[in-house]
Amino acid sequence: MPRTRVHNLFVSSDGFAAGDRVTMEHPIGGAEALFGKFDGRVIHGVHGIDEPVTVDRALFSMWGQGVGAEIMGRRKYGPQTGEWPDDGWQGWWGDTPPFGTPVFILTHHPRESIEFANGTSFHFVDASPEDALRLAQEAAGGLDVRIGGGPSTVGEFLRADLVDFLHLAIVPIVLGTGVRIWDHLAGLEDRFTVESIGTSSGLTHQLWNRHHAQ
């Protein structure tokens, strides 16, 4: 059965998963320290990386395995707010976004889709988590759907009980400000089996698998 998954969500020790001041010059919004140990080269698999296959790299590489579509929030796509400006913006990733699948971007200002030669397409939808997930599942062709972030979007899908698998990377830093992941999610752990593993990098990976009715 296809699942709805979250991967490589970096969270500080005090619960922040993104910065609070995203701009063109600062796409991470002041939370750059969260990603100091992220090896983005391995998101499509550890093949081709001539370095040891560590636990960190193996878990990061699960990001694209078996995923047929993604859902993300507008702020992950870009810093703009309100009506879309006519500035030619196509996302942070230029002409080669890494997704290779349909991506559904949640926004109150829908616009025409954008397609890329590598199989990525961006679709801008004003939809509830349930409706967005249905669109993504249809586009995924029987594969899994990834909730790509940011943390506000992940939180919406967790509150709607739509996430089957959640991979967190807990980073031993204190940000003190930003966007929290756990707000309004008290008792969430009761719906999941949670496994944790620490690595030599200092990261603690948590794998949350949702209980399903028997």
C-alpha positions in Angstrom: 0.0 0.0 0.0 1.5 3.4 -0.9 2.6 5.5 2.0 2.9 9.2 2.8 6.4 9.9 4.0 8.6 12.7 5.5 12.4 12.4 5.1 15.4 14.3 6.3 13.5 16.8 8.5 16.3 18.4 10.6 15.2 19.6 14.0 17.2 21.5 16.6 17.4 20.3 20.2 14.8 22.9 21.2 12.3 21.8 18.5 12.9 24.3 15.6 13.0 22.9 12.0 13.3 26.1 10.0 14.2 29.8 10.3 11.7 32.6 10.5 13.1 35.1 8.1 13.4 33.6 4.6 14.7 36.0 1.9 16.3 35.7 -1.5 19.7 36.0 0.2 18.9 33.7 3.1 16.7 30.8 1.9 17.2 28.9 5.1 16.0 31.9 7.1 18.6 31.9 9.8 18.6 28.2 10.5 21.6 27.3 8.4 23.2 25.5 11.3 20.6 22.8 11.1 22.1 21.5 7.8 25.8 21.4 8.5 25.9 17.7 8.6 23.6 17.0 5.6 25.2 15.3 2.6 22.8 16.2 -0.2 24.8 14.3 -2.7 23.2 11.0 -1.6 19.5 11.9 -1.7 19.2 9.8 -4.9 21.2 6.9 -3.5 24.7 6.2 -2.2 25.9 4.9 -5.6 28.5 7.2 -7.2 29.7 8.7 -3.9 33.3 7.4 -3.5 33.2 7.6 0.3 32.1 5.3 3.1 28.4 4.5 3.4 27.7 5.8 6.9 24.5 5.5 8.8 23.8 9.2 8.1 24.3 8.8 4.3 22.2 5.6 4.2 19.3 7.3 5.9 19.6 10.5 3.9 19.5 8.4 0.7 16.0 7.0 1.5 14.6 10.4 0.4 13.8 9.4 -3.2 13.3 5.7 -3.0 9.9 4.7 -4.2 8.5 8.2 -4.2 6.2 9.3 -7.1 5.2 12.8 -6.1 5.9 15.4 -3.5 3.8 18.0 -1.6 5.5 21.2 -0.2 4.5 24.5 1.3 5.0 27.7 -0.6 7.8 29.0 1.6 9.9 25.9 0.7 9.4 26.9 -2.9 10.4 30.5 -2.5 10.3 33.6 -0.3 7.5 35.4 -2.1 4.1 36.1 -0.4 0.8 37.2 -1.7 0.1 37.3 -5.5 2.9 35.9 -7.6 5.2 38.5 -9.1 6.1 38.3 -12.7 9.8 37.7 -12.0 10.4 34.4 -13.7 11.0 32.6 -10.4 11.0 28.8 -10.8 12.1 27.8 -7.3 15.4 27.7 -5.4 16.8 24.9 -7.7 17.1 26.6 -11.1 16.6 24.6 -14.2 17.3 21.2 -12.6 15.2 20.7 -9.5 16.1 17.4 -7.8 12.7 15.9 -7.5 12.1 14.2 -10.8 8.4 13.8 -10.0 5.2 16.0 -9.9 5.5 18.4 -7.0 2.3 20.0 -5.5 2.9 23.4 -3.9 0.3 24.6 -1.4 -0.6 28.2 -2.0 -3.7 30.5 -1.8 -2.7 31.9 -5.1 -2.8 29.1 -7.8 -0.9 29.7 -11.0 0.1 27.8 -14.2 2.2 24.7 -13.8 5.9 24.6 -14.6 7.6 21.6 -16.2 11.3 20.7 -16.5 13.2 18.4 -18.8 14.3 16.1 -15.9 10.7 15.0 -15.1 10.0 17.5 -12.3 6.8 19.5 -12.6 5.5 22.1 -10.2 1.7 22.4 -9.7 0.3 25.3 -7.5 -2.8 24.3 -5.7 -5.1 25.8 -3.1 -6.1 22.7 -1.3 -6.6 21.1 2.2 -4.0 18.5 3.2 -6.6 15.8 2.3 -7.3 17.1 -1.1 -3.6 17.8 -1.9 -2.8 14.3 -0.9 -5.4 12.9 -3.2 -4.0 14.9 -6.1 -0.4 13.7 -5.3 -1.5 10.1 -4.9 -3.1 10.2 -8.4 0.0 11.7 -9.9 2.3 9.2 -8.0 1.1 6.2 -10.0 1.0 3.8 -7.1 4.3 5.0 -5.6 4.6 6.8 -2.2 4.0 10.6 -1.7 6.7 12.6 0.1 5.7 15.6 2.3 8.7 17.7 1.6 8.3 20.6 4.1 8.7 23.0 5.5 7.8 22.2 9.1 4.5 24.1 9.0 3.3 21.9 6.1 4.6 18.7 7.8 2.7 19.8 11.0 -0.5 20.2 9.0 -0.3 16.7 7.6 0.6 15.2 11.0 -2.4 16.9 12.7 -4.6 15.5 9.9 -3.2 12.0 10.7 -2.0 11.6 7.1 1.7 10.8 7.6 2.7 7.1 7.6 6.4 7.5 8.1 8.5 10.4 9.5 12.3 10.6 9.5 13.8 13.2 11.8 17.4 14.2 12.2 17.8 15.8 15.6 20.8 18.2 15.6 22.5 19.0 18.9 22.2 22.8 18.6 19.9 25.3 20.2 18.4 27.8 17.8 16.1 29.7 20.2 13.9 31.0 17.4 12.3 29.8 14.1 9.5 27.5 13.1 8.7 24.7 15.6 7.6 21.3 14.4 5.8 20.0 17.6 3.3 22.8 18.3 -0.3 21.5 18.6 0.8 17.8 18.3 0.6 16.6 21.9 0.2 12.9 22.1 1.4 12.3 18.5 3.8 9.6 19.7 0.8 7.4 20.7 0.0 6.9 17.0 3.6 5.8 16.0 6.3 3.3 16.8 9.4 5.4 17.3 13.0 4.1 16.9 16.1 6.2 17.5 19.8 5.8 16.6 22.7 8.2 17.3 25.6 8.4 14.9 29.2 9.5 15.2 28.3 12.8 13.5 26.3 13.8 16.6 22.9 13.5 14.8 20.1 11.4 16.4 17.9 9.9 13.7 14.3 9.1 14.7 12.1 6.8 12.5 8.4 7.2 13.2 6.1 4.5 11.7 2.4 5.0 12.1 0.2 2.3 13.6 -2.4 1.0 11.2 -5.7 -0.6 12.1 -5.4 -4.4 11.9 
